[in-house]
Amino acid sequence: ELYYISDIREYSDAFNKLKVGDVITAVDGKEINQIEEIRTSYKGKKIGDSLSITVERKNKSGNISSITTEVTLVENQDISSETGEKKPAIGILVGTSGKFPIDVKFNLPGVGGPSAGMIFAVGIIEKLTSEDLVRGRKIAGTGSINASGKVGGIGGIEEKMIGASRIGATIFLAPRDNCPDIQHVPKGLKVIPVSTLSEAIDALRAPDNFKHATCSGR
C-alpha cells in the first residue's frame, strides 16, 4: 500500500514544496507503514514547528527520485473554521493506492479528509451484502480507516456529534481513541466506541436492547 498526496491546501507551507502525487515514505526520518503514522508523526508539536517529509516523485520520463523537504506546521484551517480550535497540521490530504476487486464511486462533491473513512466503509458493506445493518435506524459516525480496518481518531469529534444529533441520528460510531476528547454527548445520541471496522459492524449487528460500552462524556 502506498500513501500519496492527493491535495495540498493553499494555506500549507508544503504548497510550493510538495506535489500532488508524491508518495510519502518517511516523516522526520521514520518510515511510514500505516497512514495514521503521518498524522501522529507531529503529535506534541506546535504550530510553527518544522518536520521533514521524504517523498518519492516520478518525473515525466518515469524515473523516481527521493526528495526530503522541511515543512513548517500551520494552523489546520479545515478544523478551525468549524470548531475555532487552533491545531497544527501539515495541510495535506493523503490517499492510498492498491488493487481492489471492485470500483466504488461516491457522489459527494466537496467532501475531503480522512474523517469519513470508517462510515464510508460501513456503507460499502451495507451496499455489497444482503445483510440489513441499518434496520431503519438513523446511524452516523466518524473515524479514519486504514487497509487493515483499524479505525483512527479525528479532530472536531463533538461538533460532528452535534451535527449528527441535529439530523436525527440516534447511534454514533466513534473512534475509541477519541473517547477522552468527549466532554458532552447530545441528548438521545448513543456514542459507541470502535477500534476496527469489524467492531463497527458487530455494534450494528447487535440487537437494539444490547448494552454497548459507550463514550458517555463527563
C-alpha positions in Angstrom: 0.0 0.0 0.0 1.3 3.5 -0.9 0.4 6.8 0.7 0.3 9.6 -1.8 -0.5 13.3 -1.5 -4.0 13.8 -3.0 -4.4 17.5 -2.2 -2.3 20.4 -0.7 -4.2 23.2 1.0 -3.3 26.7 -0.1 -2.6 27.7 3.5 0.0 24.8 3.8 3.8 25.5 3.9 4.0 22.5 1.7 2.0 24.2 -1.1 5.1 25.1 -3.2 7.4 22.3 -1.8 5.5 19.1 -2.3 3.3 18.0 -5.2 0.1 16.1 -5.6 1.1 12.5 -6.5 4.2 12.5 -4.3 4.4 9.2 -2.3 5.2 9.8 1.3 7.8 7.3 2.6 9.0 8.9 5.8 8.4 11.7 8.2 11.3 13.1 10.4 13.3 10.1 9.2 10.8 7.5 10.4 9.5 5.1 7.7 5.7 5.3 7.2 4.0 1.9 7.3 0.4 3.0 8.2 -1.4 6.1 7.1 -2.2 7.2 10.6 1.5 7.4 11.3 1.6 10.5 9.2 -0.8 12.3 11.5 0.8 11.0 14.7 4.2 12.0 13.5 3.7 15.6 14.6 1.8 14.7 17.8 3.2 17.0 20.6 4.4 19.6 18.1 3.1 23.1 17.8 2.1 25.5 15.0 5.4 26.9 13.7 7.4 23.8 14.4 9.0 22.0 11.5 9.4 18.5 10.3 11.0 16.7 7.4 8.9 14.8 4.8 10.5 12.3 2.5 8.6 11.5 -0.7 9.2 9.6 -3.9 8.4 11.6 -7.0 8.1 10.3 -10.6 9.2 12.7 -13.4 7.9 12.8 -17.0 10.4 10.2 -18.0 9.1 7.8 -15.4 12.2 8.0 -13.3 11.6 8.0 -9.5 13.6 10.2 -7.2 13.6 10.5 -3.4 13.2 14.0 -2.0 13.3 15.2 1.6 11.7 18.6 2.4 11.4 20.7 5.6 7.8 21.8 6.2 6.5 24.1 8.9 3.3 23.1 10.7 0.5 25.5 10.2 -2.9 26.1 11.7 -5.4 23.5 10.5 -7.9 25.9 8.9 -10.3 23.0 8.0 -10.8 22.4 11.7 -10.5 26.0 13.0 -13.2 27.2 10.6 -15.6 24.6 12.0 -14.7 24.5 15.7 -12.5 27.5 16.5 -9.7 25.2 17.7 -6.2 26.0 16.6 -4.4 22.8 15.9 -1.2 22.1 14.0 -1.3 20.4 10.6 0.8 19.8 7.5 -2.1 20.9 5.4 -2.2 18.0 3.0 -4.7 15.2 2.2 -3.3 11.7 1.8 -4.8 8.9 -0.2 -3.9 5.3 -0.5 -3.3 3.2 -3.6 -3.7 -0.5 -4.1 -5.5 -3.1 -6.2 -9.1 -3.8 -5.2 -11.7 -6.2 -6.7 -14.4 -3.6 -7.1 -14.6 0.1 -8.0 -16.5 2.4 -5.7 -17.6 5.9 -6.6 -19.0 8.4 -4.0 -21.4 11.1 -5.2 -20.2 13.5 -2.5 -18.5 16.6 -4.0 -16.7 18.8 -1.6 -16.0 16.1 1.0 -12.3 15.8 1.9 -10.1 14.5 4.6 -10.0 11.1 6.3 -12.8 11.5 8.9 -15.5 9.7 6.8 -13.3 6.7 6.1 -14.9 4.3 8.6 -18.5 5.3 7.9 -17.9 5.0 4.2 -16.6 1.5 4.7 -19.7 0.6 6.7 -21.9 2.0 3.9 -20.0 -0.1 1.3 -20.5 -3.3 3.3 -24.2 -2.4 3.6 -24.5 -2.0 -0.2 -22.5 -5.1 -1.2 -24.1 -7.6 1.2 -27.7 -8.7 1.7 -27.5 -8.1 5.5 -29.6 -5.2 6.8 -27.2 -3.4 9.2 -29.2 -0.2 9.5 -32.6 -1.8 10.3 -34.4 1.5 9.8 -32.2 3.4 12.3 -30.5 6.7 11.7 -26.8 6.0 12.1 -23.9 8.4 11.9 -20.2 8.1 12.7 -16.7 9.3 12.1 -13.1 8.0 12.0 -10.3 7.4 9.7 -9.6 3.8 8.5 -6.6 2.0 7.1 -6.3 -1.0 4.8 -6.3 -3.5 7.7 -9.6 -2.0 9.0 -8.1 -0.1 12.0 -10.2 3.0 12.9 -8.2 6.1 13.9 -9.0 9.3 15.8 -10.0 12.5 14.1 -10.5 16.2 15.0 -13.7 18.0 16.0 -15.4 14.9 17.4 -18.0 16.9 19.5 -19.0 19.1 16.6 -19.6 16.0 14.4 -21.8 14.5 17.2 -23.8 17.7 17.4 -24.3 17.7 13.6 -25.4 14.0 13.7 -27.9 14.7 16.5 -29.4 17.7 14.6 -30.3 15.4 11.7 -31.9 12.9 14.0 -29.2 10.2 14.4 -29.6 8.0 17.5 -26.4 5.9 17.1 -22.9 7.4 16.5 -19.9 5.2 15.9 -16.8 7.0 17.2 -13.1 6.1 17.2 -12.2 4.7 20.6 -9.1 7.0 20.6 -11.5 10.0 20.7 -13.4 8.9 23.8 -11.2 11.0 26.2 -12.0 14.1 24.0 -15.7 13.9 24.5 -17.0 16.2 27.2 -20.7 16.2 26.3 -23.0 13.9 24.4 -26.1 15.3 22.8 -29.4 14.0 24.3 -30.7 10.9 22.6 -27.4 10.0 20.9 -25.7 6.8 21.9 -21.9 7.0 21.2 -20.4 3.6 20.6 -16.5 3.5 20.6 -14.9 1.2 18.0 -11.3 0.4 17.2 -11.8 -1.6 14.0 -14.2 -1.9 11.1 -15.2 -5.4 12.5 -16.2 -3.8 15.8 -18.3 -1.2 14.0 -20.1 -3.9 12.1 -20.6 -6.0 15.2 -22.1 -3.0 17.0 -24.7 -2.5 14.3 -25.5 -6.3 14.2 -26.2 -6.3 17.9 -29.9 -6.3 19.0 -31.4 -2.9 19.9 -31.5 -3.8 23.6 -27.8 -4.8 23.7 -25.8 -2.9 26.4 -22.9 -1.4 24.5 -19.9 0.2 26.1 -20.3 3.9 25.4 -18.4 7.2 25.3 -20.6 9.0 27.9 -18.8 12.3 28.2 -18.1 13.9 31.6 
